[in-house]
Amino acid sequence: MPKIIVEVMPKADLLDPAGKAVANALQRKGNAEITNVRIGKRIELHYEVAPTEEQIEAAKQIAADFLSNGVIEDVVAVTVEN
Amino acid sequence: MPKIIVEVMPKADLLDPAGKAVANALQRKGNAEITNVRIGKRIELHYEVAPTEEQIEAAKQIAADFLSNGVIEDVVAVTVEN
């Protein structure tokens, strides 16, 4: 099934308390090499047939306007997977 | 900065109410071509230096044991980004 994958992460200069908690837990478990953890979203849009160029553009717009909050998040990737 | 990206999605046979709500909203907005939406997690593990093979293996183990819940989620990808 064709998909468009949208990846959204909290902005770099923003605190990510959940990520920080995971980083601390991993360090306590002995993974000192992991300096930080950030937790974002991976959103799959499913299509019946492979999306057209126009639908891919629409998906990028949806990613920016609707699936992410531009104040606190960045869309880091929009990938088509047919 | 080197990263390992862990991608986690709800299992295919599991309901994803948030994803369903987004799919309904997108369809109402006129994107009838989007048949379904699934929302998962994208977790970045940050490293000071490029992770060794052993650290990559450890990260895969962390992804399976710690960053995902095997009952309801699948780790769909573990990618190194140097």
Backbone of each chain as nested JSON, in Angstrom:
{
  "chains": [
    {"id": "A", "residues": [
      {"number": 1, "name": "MET", "atoms": {"N": [0.841, -1.194, 0.0], "CA": [0.0, 0.0, 0.0], "C": [0.882, 1.252, 0.0]}},
      {"number": 2, "name": "PRO", "atoms": {"N": [0.634, 2.188, -0.915], "CA": [1.462, 3.401, -0.952], "C": [1.247, 4.25, 0.302]}},
      {"number": 3, "name": "LYS", "atoms": {"N": [2.349, 4.845, 0.762], "CA": [2.292, 5.666, 1.976], "C": [3.125, 6.913, 1.781]}},
      {"number": 4, "name": "ILE", "atoms": {"N": [2.732, 7.976, 2.465], "CA": [3.646, 9.097, 2.646], "C": [3.958, 9.159, 4.141]}},
      {"number": 5, "name": "ILE", "atoms": {"N": [5.262, 9.158, 4.45], "CA": [5.698, 9.19, 5.845], "C": [6.1, 10.618, 6.191]}},
      {"number": 6, "name": "VAL", "atoms": {"N": [5.484, 11.165, 7.22], "CA": [5.805, 12.511, 7.693], "C": [6.509, 12.375, 9.041]}},
      {"number": 7, "name": "GLU", "atoms": {"N": [7.708, 12.962, 9.142], "CA": [8.448, 12.893, 10.402], "C": [8.516, 14.28, 11.027]}},
      {"number": 8, "name": "VAL", "atoms": {"N": [8.096, 14.358, 12.279], "CA": [7.989, 15.632, 12.999], "C": [8.786, 15.523, 14.29]}},
      {"number": 9, "name": "MET", "atoms": {"N": [9.64, 16.514, 14.547], "CA": [10.43, 16.5, 15.793], "C": [10.252, 17.82, 16.533]}},
      {"number": 10, "name": "PRO", "atoms": {"N": [10.375, 17.786, 17.87], "CA": [10.378, 19.06, 18.613], "C": [11.573, 19.89, 18.166]}},
      {"number": 11, "name": "LYS", "atoms": {"N": [11.41, 21.202, 18.104], "CA": [12.506, 22.085, 17.685], "C": [13.713, 21.895, 18.599]}},
      {"number": 12, "name": "ALA", "atoms": {"N": [14.925, 22.053, 18.023], "CA": [16.173, 21.742, 18.741], "C": [16.326, 22.567, 20.019]}},
      {"number": 13, "name": "ASP", "atoms": {"N": [15.883, 23.823, 20.002], "CA": [16.09, 24.671, 21.184], "C": [14.958, 24.565, 22.196]}},
      {"number": 14, "name": "LEU", "atoms": {"N": [14.114, 23.554, 22.011], "CA": [12.996, 23.348, 22.926], "C": [13.306, 22.193, 23.869]}},
      {"number": 15, "name": "LEU", "atoms": {"N": [12.928, 22.314, 25.117], "CA": [13.062, 21.191, 26.044], "C": [12.144, 20.059, 25.594]}},
      {"number": 16, "name": "ASP", "atoms": {"N": [12.578, 18.838, 25.819], "CA": [11.745, 17.676, 25.526], "C": [11.817, 16.793, 26.767]}},
      {"number": 17, "name": "PRO", "atoms": {"N": [10.94, 17.063, 27.751], "CA": [11.065, 16.386, 29.048], "C": [10.973, 14.862, 28.942]}},
      {"number": 18, "name": "ALA", "atoms": {"N": [10.105, 14.367, 28.058], "CA": [9.979, 12.908, 27.922], "C": [11.287, 12.33, 27.379]}},
      {"number": 19, "name": "GLY", "atoms": {"N": [11.857, 13.003, 26.38], "CA": [13.133, 12.553, 25.829], "C": [14.234, 12.586, 26.872]}},
      {"number": 20, "name": "LYS", "atoms": {"N": [14.246, 13.651, 27.669], "CA": [15.253, 13.794, 28.721], "C": [15.126, 12.657, 29.739]}},
      {"number": 21, "name": "ALA", "atoms": {"N": [13.894, 12.316, 30.08], "CA": [13.661, 11.226, 31.042], "C": [14.178, 9.908, 30.484]}},
      {"number": 22, "name": "VAL", "atoms": {"N": [13.935, 9.662, 29.189], "CA": [14.425, 8.431, 28.565], "C": [15.953, 8.434, 28.541]}},
      {"number": 23, "name": "ALA", "atoms": {"N": [16.561, 9.59, 28.209], "CA": [18.023, 9.69, 28.182], "C": [18.603, 9.373, 29.561]}},
      {"number": 24, "name": "ASN", "atoms": {"N": [18.007, 9.955, 30.604], "CA": [18.487, 9.694, 31.963], "C": [18.366, 8.221, 32.313]}},
      {"number": 25, "name": "ALA", "atoms": {"N": [17.239, 7.616, 31.963], "CA": [17.03, 6.2, 32.281], "C": [18.052, 5.336, 31.549]}},
      {"number": 26, "name": "LEU", "atoms": {"N": [18.312, 5.651, 30.263], "CA": [19.288, 4.853, 29.5], "C": [20.681, 5.014, 30.095]}},
      {"number": 27, "name": "GLN", "atoms": {"N": [21.015, 6.22, 30.534], "CA": [22.334, 6.444, 31.137], "C": [22.458, 5.668, 32.445]}},
      {"number": 28, "name": "ARG", "atoms": {"N": [21.405, 5.67, 33.239], "CA": [21.418, 4.894, 34.493], "C": [21.579, 3.404, 34.218]}},
      {"number": 29, "name": "LYS", "atoms": {"N": [20.999, 2.938, 33.084], "CA": [21.109, 1.526, 32.701], "C": [22.503, 1.196, 32.147]}},
      {"number": 30, "name": "GLY", "atoms": {"N": [23.402, 2.179, 32.056], "CA": [24.765, 1.895, 31.615], "C": [25.076, 2.303, 30.178]}},
      {"number": 31, "name": "ASN", "atoms": {"N": [24.163, 3.068, 29.544], "CA": [24.419, 3.514, 28.169], "C": [24.921, 4.955, 28.183]}},
      {"number": 32, "name": "ALA", "atoms": {"N": [26.104, 5.15, 28.764], "CA": [26.639, 6.503, 28.936], "C": [26.93, 7.167, 27.593]}},
      {"number": 33, "name": "GLU", "atoms": {"N": [27.092, 6.382, 26.519], "CA": [27.419, 6.932, 25.201], "C": [26.239, 7.692, 24.59]}},
      {"number": 34, "name": "ILE", "atoms": {"N": [25.015, 7.457, 25.101], "CA": [23.846, 8.179, 24.58], "C": [23.737, 9.496, 25.338]}},
      {"number": 35, "name": "THR", "atoms": {"N": [24.021, 10.611, 24.634], "CA": [24.106, 11.906, 25.313], "C": [22.739, 12.561, 25.461]}},
      {"number": 36, "name": "ASN", "atoms": {"N": [21.817, 12.253, 24.544], "CA": [20.504, 12.892, 24.614], "C": [19.514, 12.058, 23.81]}},
      {"number": 37, "name": "VAL", "atoms": {"N": [18.239, 12.243, 24.118], "CA": [17.17, 11.555, 23.387], "C": [16.097, 12.595, 23.083]}},
      {"number": 38, "name": "ARG", "atoms": {"N": [15.586, 12.58, 21.866], "CA": [14.466, 13.45, 21.494], "C": [13.352, 12.554, 20.955]}},
      {"number": 39, "name": "ILE", "atoms": {"N": [12.135, 12.859, 21.345], "CA": [10.999, 12.037, 20.914], "C": [10.076, 12.863, 20.039]}},
      {"number": 40, "name": "GLY", "atoms": {"N": [9.868, 12.403, 18.821], "CA": [8.966, 13.086, 17.895], "C": [7.907, 12.127, 17.377]}},
      {"number": 41, "name": "LYS", "atoms": {"N": [7.291, 12.51, 16.271], "CA": [6.2, 11.717, 15.71], "C": [6.549, 11.205, 14.319]}},
      {"number": 42, "name": "ARG", "atoms": {"N": [6.032, 10.033, 14.006], "CA": [6.136, 9.47, 12.662], "C": [4.709, 9.187, 12.22]}},
      {"number": 43, "name": "ILE", "atoms": {"N": [4.258, 9.926, 11.224], "CA": [2.858, 9.844, 10.802], "C": [2.811, 9.242, 9.402]}},
      {"number": 44, "name": "GLU", "atoms": {"N": [2.029, 8.178, 9.256], "CA": [1.856, 7.536, 7.937], "C": [0.526, 7.979, 7.349]}},
      {"number": 45, "name": "LEU", "atoms": {"N": [0.564, 8.526, 6.127], "CA": [-0.653, 8.772, 5.358], "C": [-0.776, 7.639, 4.349]}},
      {"number": 46, "name": "HIS", "atoms": {"N": [-1.884, 6.918, 4.376], "CA": [-2.066, 5.765, 3.48], "C": [-2.888, 6.171, 2.259]}},
      {"number": 47, "name": "TYR", "atoms": {"N": [-2.525, 5.625, 1.102], "CA": [-3.214, 5.906, -0.161], "C": [-3.614, 4.591, -0.819]}},
      {"number": 48, "name": "GLU", "atoms": {"N": [-4.697, 4.65, -1.586], "CA": [-5.15, 3.468, -2.325], "C": [-4.188, 3.176, -3.477]}},
      {"number": 49, "name": "VAL", "atoms": {"N": [-3.83, 4.232, -4.208], "CA": [-2.87, 4.129, -5.317], "C": [-1.733, 5.113, -5.069]}},
      {"number": 50, "name": "ALA", "atoms": {"N": [-0.602, 4.902, -5.746], "CA": [0.564, 5.767, -5.543], "C": [0.179, 7.235, -5.709]}},
      {"number": 51, "name": "PRO", "atoms": {"N": [0.542, 8.092, -4.76], "CA": [0.146, 9.494, -4.849], "C": [0.812, 10.2, -6.025]}},
      {"number": 52, "name": "THR", "atoms": {"N": [0.047, 11.085, -6.663], "CA": [0.563, 11.905, -7.771], "C": [1.473, 12.997, -7.201]}},
      {"number": 53, "name": "GLU", "atoms": {"N": [2.215, 13.665, -8.087], "CA": [3.066, 14.8, -7.675], "C": [2.237, 15.833, -6.905]}},
      {"number": 54, "name": "GLU", "atoms": {"N": [1.023, 16.067, -7.397], "CA": [0.148, 17.059, -6.787], "C": [-0.262, 16.633, -5.378]}},
      {"number": 55, "name": "GLN", "atoms": {"N": [-0.55, 15.331, -5.237], "CA": [-0.934, 14.818, -3.913], "C": [0.252, 14.829, -2.958]}},
      {"number": 56, "name": "ILE", "atoms": {"N": [1.47, 14.636, -3.486], "CA": [2.659, 14.707, -2.637], "C": [2.847, 16.143, -2.144]}},
      {"number": 57, "name": "GLU", "atoms": {"N": [2.64, 17.105, -3.058], "CA": [2.724, 18.513, -2.647], "C": [1.669, 18.821, -1.587]}},
      {"number": 58, "name": "ALA", "atoms": {"N": [0.454, 18.3, -1.802], "CA": [-0.624, 18.517, -0.822], "C": [-0.229, 17.915, 0.53]}},
      {"number": 59, "name": "ALA", "atoms": {"N": [0.413, 16.75, 0.505], "CA": [0.819, 16.102, 1.756], "C": [1.865, 16.936, 2.486]}},
      {"number": 60, "name": "LYS", "atoms": {"N": [2.777, 17.56, 1.722], "CA": [3.787, 18.42, 2.366], "C": [3.108, 19.604, 3.047]}},
      {"number": 61, "name": "GLN", "atoms": {"N": [2.086, 20.137, 2.381], "CA": [1.337, 21.249, 2.954], "C": [0.599, 20.802, 4.217]}},
      {"number": 62, "name": "ILE", "atoms": {"N": [-0.02, 19.616, 4.14], "CA": [-0.718, 19.05, 5.307], "C": [0.266, 18.852, 6.461]}},
      {"number": 63, "name": "ALA", "atoms": {"N": [1.47, 18.365, 6.136], "CA": [2.479, 18.135, 7.17], "C": [2.815, 19.435, 7.89]}},
      {"number": 64, "name": "ALA", "atoms": {"N": [2.969, 20.523, 7.116], "CA": [3.368, 21.804, 7.705], "C": [2.218, 22.477, 8.449]}},
      {"number": 65, "name": "ASP", "atoms": {"N": [0.99, 22.372, 7.892], "CA": [-0.126, 23.159, 8.436], "C": [-0.924, 22.414, 9.49]}},
      {"number": 66, "name": "PHE", "atoms": {"N": [-0.907, 21.082, 9.413], "CA": [-1.954, 20.333, 10.101], "C": [-1.354, 19.268, 11.011]}},
      {"number": 67, "name": "LEU", "atoms": {"N": [-0.271, 18.644, 10.58], "CA": [0.301, 17.537, 11.358], "C": [1.395, 18.005, 12.302]}},
      {"number": 68, "name": "SER", "atoms": {"N": [1.832, 19.251, 12.158], "CA": [2.87, 19.763, 13.05], "C": [2.474, 21.15, 13.519]}},
      {"number": 69, "name": "ASN", "atoms": {"N": [3.014, 21.539, 14.646], "CA": [2.819, 22.875, 15.189], "C": [4.116, 23.641, 14.983]}},
      {"number": 70, "name": "GLY", "atoms": {"N": [4.104, 24.567, 14.024], "CA": [5.32, 25.276, 13.625], "C": [6.008, 26.045, 14.744]}},
      {"number": 71, "name": "VAL", "atoms": {"N": [5.285, 26.332, 15.817], "CA": [5.876, 27.083, 16.925], "C": [6.869, 26.205, 17.693]}},
      {"number": 72, "name": "ILE", "atoms": {"N": [6.548, 24.929, 17.827], "CA": [7.363, 24.057, 18.682], "C": [7.947, 22.862, 17.938]}},
      {"number": 73, "name": "GLU", "atoms": {"N": [7.527, 22.638, 16.675], "CA": [7.957, 21.423, 15.969], "C": [8.489, 21.736, 14.571]}},
      {"number": 74, "name": "ASP", "atoms": {"N": [9.366, 20.885, 14.09], "CA": [9.843, 20.947, 12.705], "C": [9.428, 19.671, 11.975]}},
      {"number": 75, "name": "VAL", "atoms": {"N": [8.996, 19.822, 10.72], "CA": [8.808, 18.653, 9.852], "C": [10.204, 18.309, 9.313]}},
      {"number": 76, "name": "VAL", "atoms": {"N": [10.781, 17.183, 9.735], "CA": [12.151, 16.875, 9.332], "C": [12.204, 16.052, 8.044]}},
      {"number": 77, "name": "ALA", "atoms": {"N": [11.114, 15.384, 7.674], "CA": [11.123, 14.621, 6.425], "C": [9.705, 14.296, 5.98]}},
      {"number": 78, "name": "VAL", "atoms": {"N": [9.512, 14.302, 4.658], "CA": [8.273, 13.81, 4.039], "C": [8.731, 12.847, 2.946]}},
      {"number": 79, "name": "THR", "atoms": {"N": [8.442, 11.558, 3.116], "CA": [8.987, 10.524, 2.231], "C": [7.859, 9.72, 1.615]}},
      {"number": 80, "name": "VAL", "atoms": {"N": [7.961, 9.44, 0.31], "CA": [6.957, 8.61, -0.348], "C": [7.453, 7.164, -0.359]}},
      {"number": 81, "name": "GLU", "atoms": {"N": [6.578, 6.238, -0.016], "CA": [6.936, 4.81, 0.043], "C": [5.874, 4.044, -0.74]}},
      {"number": 82, "name": "ASN", "atoms": {"N": [6.192, 3.657, -1.976], "CA": [5.146, 3.023, -2.811], "C": [5.118, 1.494, -2.684]}}
    ]},
    {"id": "B", "residues": [
      {"number": 1, "name": "MET", "atoms": {"N": [26.101, 15.86, 14.43], "CA": [26.094, 14.959, 15.581], "C": [25.514, 13.601, 15.173]}},
      {"number": 2, "name": "PRO", "atoms": {"N": [26.236, 12.524, 15.496], "CA": [25.714, 11.204, 15.109], "C": [24.431, 10.865, 15.871]}},
      {"number": 3, "name": "LYS", "atoms": {"N": [23.528, 10.207, 15.16], "CA": [22.235, 9.844, 15.758], "C": [21.87, 8.437, 15.355]}},
      {"number": 4, "name": "ILE", "atoms": {"N": [21.109, 7.768, 16.187], "CA": [20.386, 6.579, 15.739], "C": [18.904, 6.921, 15.83]}},
      {"number": 5, "name": "ILE", "atoms": {"N": [18.202, 6.701, 14.703], "CA": [16.774, 7.015, 14.637], "C": [15.996, 5.709, 14.798]}},
      {"number": 6, "name": "VAL", "atoms": {"N": [15.111, 5.681, 15.779], "CA": [14.264, 4.512, 16.021], "C": [12.838, 4.894, 15.655]}},
      {"number": 7, "name": "GLU", "atoms": {"N": [12.22, 4.101, 14.76], "CA": [10.85, 4.393, 14.346], "C": [9.923, 3.302, 14.866]}},
      {"number": 8, "name": "VAL", "atoms": {"N": [8.891, 3.727, 15.579], "CA": [7.972, 2.806, 16.254], "C": [6.559, 3.121, 15.795]}},
      {"number": 9, "name": "MET", "atoms": {"N": [5.817, 2.088, 15.363], "CA": [4.428, 2.303, 14.928], "C": [3.494, 1.367, 15.685]}},
      {"number": 10, "name": "PRO", "atoms": {"N": [2.236, 1.79, 15.874], "CA": [1.255, 0.858, 16.439], "C": [1.085, -0.331, 15.497]}},
      {"number": 11, "name": "LYS", "atoms": {"N": [0.884, -1.522, 16.048], "CA": [0.722, -2.716, 15.212], "C": [-0.463, -2.535, 14.259]}},
      {"number": 12, "name": "ALA", "atoms": {"N": [-0.329, -3.144, 13.064], "CA": [-1.313, -2.922, 11.993], "C": [-2.733, -3.324, 12.407]}},
      {"number": 13, "name": "ASP", "atoms": {"N": [-2.867, -4.377, 13.216], "CA": [-4.21, -4.842, 13.569], "C": [-4.756, -4.157, 14.813]}},
      {"number": 14, "name": "LEU", "atoms": {"N": [-4.085, -3.093, 15.222], "CA": [-4.537, -2.356, 16.401], "C": [-5.237, -1.08, 15.969]}},
      {"number": 15, "name": "LEU", "atoms": {"N": [-6.302, -0.714, 16.657], "CA": [-6.936, 0.577, 16.419], "C": [-5.964, 1.688, 16.788]}},
      {"number": 16, "name": "ASP", "atoms": {"N": [-6.026, 2.798, 16.06], "CA": [-5.222, 3.971, 16.393], "C": [-6.181, 5.162, 16.341]}},
      {"number": 17, "name": "PRO", "atoms": {"N": [-6.877, 5.421, 17.458], "CA": [-7.958, 6.42, 17.437], "C": [-7.47, 7.808, 17.021]}},
      {"number": 18, "name": "ALA", "atoms": {"N": [-6.266, 8.212, 17.468], "CA": [-5.76, 9.534, 17.086], "C": [-5.544, 9.588, 15.575]}},
      {"number": 19, "name": "GLY", "atoms": {"N": [-4.944, 8.522, 15.025], "CA": [-4.729, 8.466, 13.585], "C": [-6.047, 8.511, 12.825]}},
      {"number": 20, "name": "LYS", "atoms": {"N": [-7.04, 7.764, 13.33], "CA": [-8.362, 7.733, 12.698], "C": [-8.986, 9.13, 12.69]}},
      {"number": 21, "name": "ALA", "atoms": {"N": [-8.843, 9.845, 13.804], "CA": [-9.396, 11.202, 13.904], "C": [-8.737, 12.124, 12.874]}},
      {"number": 22, "name": "VAL", "atoms": {"N": [-7.409, 11.994, 12.725], "CA": [-6.705, 12.817, 11.736], "C": [-7.173, 12.444, 10.329]}},
      {"number": 23, "name": "ALA", "atoms": {"N": [-7.312, 11.144, 10.051], "CA": [-7.766, 10.701, 8.729], "C": [-9.153, 11.286, 8.426]}},
      {"number": 24, "name": "ASN", "atoms": {"N": [-10.069, 11.224, 9.394], "CA": [-11.414, 11.777, 9.197], "C": [-11.35, 13.277, 8.92]}},
      {"number": 25, "name": "ALA", "atoms": {"N": [-10.522, 13.987, 9.687], "CA": [-10.42, 15.442, 9.502], "C": [-9.872, 15.765, 8.12]}},
      {"number": 26, "name": "LEU", "atoms": {"N": [-8.842, 15.007, 7.679], "CA": [-8.257, 15.272, 6.353], "C": [-9.273, 14.991, 5.256]}},
      {"number": 27, "name": "GLN", "atoms": {"N": [-10.07, 13.921, 5.437], "CA": [-11.092, 13.602, 4.425], "C": [-12.147, 14.702, 4.372]}},
      {"number": 28, "name": "ARG", "atoms": {"N": [-12.549, 15.191, 5.528], "CA": [-13.524, 16.303, 5.567], "C": [-12.971, 17.545, 4.879]}},
      {"number": 29, "name": "LYS", "atoms": {"N": [-11.635, 17.765, 5.006], "CA": [-10.991, 18.916, 4.376], "C": [-10.845, 18.729, 2.862]}},
      {"number": 30, "name": "GLY", "atoms": {"N": [-11.26, 17.565, 2.326], "CA": [-11.218, 17.372, 0.885], "C": [-10.092, 16.477, 0.396]}},
      {"number": 31, "name": "ASN", "atoms": {"N": [-9.402, 15.782, 1.311], "CA": [-8.331, 14.878, 0.892], "C": [-8.836, 13.437, 0.892]}},
      {"number": 32, "name": "ALA", "atoms": {"N": [-9.799, 13.173, -0.009], "CA": [-10.439, 11.858, -0.03], "C": [-9.459, 10.756, -0.397]}},
      {"number": 33, "name": "GLU", "atoms": {"N": [-8.324, 11.123, -1.043], "CA": [-7.354, 10.114, -1.472], "C": [-6.59, 9.495, -0.298]}},
      {"number": 34, "name": "ILE", "atoms": {"N": [-6.626, 10.15, 0.864], "CA": [-5.944, 9.605, 2.04], "C": [-6.913, 8.652, 2.737]}},
      {"number": 35, "name": "THR", "atoms": {"N": [-6.614, 7.352, 2.66], "CA": [-7.564, 6.351, 3.147], "C": [-7.43, 6.118, 4.643]}},
      {"number": 36, "name": "ASN", "atoms": {"N": [-6.217, 6.309, 5.186], "CA": [-6.016, 6.055, 6.604], "C": [-4.771, 6.802, 7.071]}},
      {"number": 37, "name": "VAL", "atoms": {"N": [-4.697, 7.019, 8.372], "CA": [-3.534, 7.671, 8.972], "C": [-3.153, 6.867, 10.217]}},
      {"number": 38, "name": "ARG", "atoms": {"N": [-1.859, 6.623, 10.386], "CA": [-1.377, 5.971, 11.617], "C": [-0.319, 6.88, 12.229]}},
      {"number": 39, "name": "ILE", "atoms": {"N": [-0.371, 7.02, 13.531], "CA": [0.582, 7.898, 14.216], "C": [1.474, 7.075, 15.125]}},
      {"number": 40, "name": "GLY", "atoms": {"N": [2.778, 7.16, 14.876], "CA": [3.75, 6.454, 15.701], "C": [4.786, 7.416, 16.243]}},
      {"number": 41, "name": "LYS", "atoms": {"N": [5.916, 6.863, 16.672], "CA": [6.956, 7.676, 17.294], "C": [8.247, 7.615, 16.487]}},
      {"number": 42, "name": "ARG", "atoms": {"N": [8.978, 8.721, 16.527], "CA": [10.308, 8.796, 15.941], "C": [11.232, 9.254, 17.054]}},
      {"number": 43, "name": "ILE", "atoms": {"N": [12.118, 8.376, 17.471], "CA": [12.971, 8.636, 18.63], "C": [14.408, 8.756, 18.157]}},
      {"number": 44, "name": "GLU", "atoms": {"N": [15.047, 9.881, 18.49], "CA": [16.454, 10.091, 18.143], "C": [17.308, 9.805, 19.362]}},
      {"number": 45, "name": "LEU", "atoms": {"N": [18.298, 8.913, 19.213], "CA": [19.327, 8.734, 20.239], "C": [20.552, 9.5, 19.747]}},
      {"number": 46, "name": "HIS", "atoms": {"N": [21.048, 10.424, 20.546], "CA": [22.202, 11.241, 20.146], "C": [23.486, 10.669, 20.749]}},
      {"number": 47, "name": "TYR", "atoms": {"N": [24.56, 10.729, 19.956], "CA": [25.875, 10.23, 20.398], "C": [26.919, 11.33, 20.201]}},
      {"number": 48, "name": "GLU", "atoms": {"N": [27.945, 11.286, 21.038], "CA": [29.038, 12.247, 20.908], "C": [29.858, 11.917, 19.659]}},
      {"number": 49, "name": "VAL", "atoms": {"N": [30.165, 10.634, 19.491], "CA": [30.905, 10.171, 18.308], "C": [30.099, 9.063, 17.629]}},
      {"number": 50, "name": "ALA", "atoms": {"N": [30.411, 8.788, 16.374], "CA": [29.662, 7.792, 15.609], "C": [29.596, 6.475, 16.388]}},
      {"number": 51, "name": "PRO", "atoms": {"N": [28.41, 5.896, 16.545], "CA": [28.286, 4.672, 17.33], "C": [28.996, 3.494, 16.673]}},
      {"number": 52, "name": "THR", "atoms": {"N": [29.613, 2.657, 17.495], "CA": [30.271, 1.437, 17.02], "C": [29.21, 0.399, 16.672]}},
      {"number": 53, "name": "GLU", "atoms": {"N": [29.637, -0.66, 15.983], "CA": [28.726, -1.778, 15.665], "C": [28.032, -2.288, 16.925]}},
      {"number": 54, "name": "GLU", "atoms": {"N": [28.826, -2.379, 17.998], "CA": [28.305, -2.908, 19.264], "C": [27.24, -1.969, 19.837]}},
      {"number": 55, "name": "GLN", "atoms": {"N": [27.495, -0.66, 19.719], "CA": [26.527, 0.325, 20.224], "C": [25.268, 0.344, 19.361]}},
      {"number": 56, "name": "ILE", "atoms": {"N": [25.431, 0.068, 18.057], "CA": [24.25, -0.008, 17.183], "C": [23.395, -1.218, 17.584]}},
      {"number": 57, "name": "GLU", "atoms": {"N": [24.08, -2.346, 17.86], "CA": [23.344, -3.529, 18.328], "C": [22.62, -3.23, 19.636]}},
      {"number": 58, "name": "ALA", "atoms": {"N": [23.317, -2.526, 20.54], "CA": [22.709, -2.159, 21.831], "C": [21.481, -1.278, 21.595]}},
      {"number": 59, "name": "ALA", "atoms": {"N": [21.581, -0.364, 20.631], "CA": [20.46, 0.533, 20.344], "C": [19.263, -0.257, 19.821]}},
      {"number": 60, "name": "LYS", "atoms": {"N": [19.528, -1.28, 18.992], "CA": [18.424, -2.118, 18.487], "C": [17.732, -2.828, 19.649]}},
      {"number": 61, "name": "GLN", "atoms": {"N": [18.541, -3.281, 20.606], "CA": [17.994, -3.959, 21.779], "C": [17.168, -2.978, 22.616]}},
      {"number": 62, "name": "ILE", "atoms": {"N": [17.701, -1.765, 22.789], "CA": [16.99, -0.716, 23.534], "C": [15.662, -0.401, 22.844]}},
      {"number": 63, "name": "ALA", "atoms": {"N": [15.689, -0.337, 21.496], "CA": [14.471, -0.044, 20.73], "C": [13.4, -1.097, 21.002]}},
      {"number": 64, "name": "ALA", "atoms": {"N": [13.815, -2.358, 21.035], "CA": [12.857, -3.449, 21.2], "C": [12.374, -3.572, 22.646]}},
      {"number": 65, "name": "ASP", "atoms": {"N": [13.298, -3.349, 23.599], "CA": [12.973, -3.642, 25.007], "C": [12.429, -2.445, 25.753]}},
      {"number": 66, "name": "PHE", "atoms": {"N": [12.803, -1.246, 25.308], "CA": [12.677, -0.086, 26.186], "C": [11.887, 1.038, 25.513]}},
      {"number": 67, "name": "LEU", "atoms": {"N": [12.09, 1.219, 24.22], "CA": [11.451, 2.344, 23.53], "C": [10.129, 1.951, 22.888]}},
      {"number": 68, "name": "SER", "atoms": {"N": [9.839, 0.657, 22.847], "CA": [8.574, 0.22, 22.261], "C": [7.946, -0.815, 23.176]}},
      {"number": 69, "name": "ASN", "atoms": {"N": [6.645, -0.94, 23.054], "CA": [5.895, -1.951, 23.793], "C": [5.488, -3.023, 22.795]}},
      {"number": 70, "name": "GLY", "atoms": {"N": [6.159, -4.167, 22.865], "CA": [5.988, -5.244, 21.885], "C": [4.568, -5.775, 21.764]}},
      {"number": 71, "name": "VAL", "atoms": {"N": [3.734, -5.53, 22.764], "CA": [2.348, -6.008, 22.727], "C": [1.53, -5.191, 21.718]}},
      {"number": 72, "name": "ILE", "atoms": {"N": [1.816, -3.908, 21.638], "CA": [0.979, -3.029, 20.815], "C": [1.748, -2.295, 19.722]}},
      {"number": 73, "name": "GLU", "atoms": {"N": [3.096, -2.384, 19.736], "CA": [3.889, -1.589, 18.802], "C": [4.93, -2.45, 18.079]}},
      {"number": 74, "name": "ASP", "atoms": {"N": [5.311, -1.999, 16.892], "CA": [6.415, -2.604, 16.142], "C": [7.517, -1.574, 15.948]}},
      {"number": 75, "name": "VAL", "atoms": {"N": [8.775, -2.017, 16.097], "CA": [9.899, -1.169, 15.699], "C": [10.029, -1.352, 14.186]}},
      {"number": 76, "name": "VAL", "atoms": {"N": [9.736, -0.318, 13.402], "CA": [9.742, -0.475, 11.947], "C": [11.101, -0.148, 11.328]}},
      {"number": 77, "name": "ALA", "atoms": {"N": [11.942, 0.619, 12.034], "CA": [13.267, 0.929, 11.491], "C": [14.201, 1.418, 12.591]}},
      {"number": 78, "name": "VAL", "atoms": {"N": [15.473, 1.037, 12.461], "CA": [16.539, 1.59, 13.301], "C": [17.637, 2.018, 12.323]}},
      {"number": 79, "name": "THR", "atoms": {"N": [17.864, 3.329, 12.214], "CA": [18.747, 3.877, 11.186], "C": [19.861, 4.689, 11.831]}},
      {"number": 80, "name": "VAL", "atoms": {"N": [21.093, 4.519, 11.335], "CA": [22.208, 5.317, 11.841], "C": [22.396, 6.519, 10.927]}},
      {"number": 81, "name": "GLU", "atoms": {"N": [22.576, 7.694, 11.519], "CA": [22.741, 8.931, 10.748], "C": [23.977, 9.644, 11.302]}},
      {"number": 82, "name": "ASN", "atoms": {"N": [25.109, 9.545, 10.604], "CA": [26.358, 10.108, 11.148], "C": [26.61, 11.551, 10.706]}}
    ]}
  ]
}
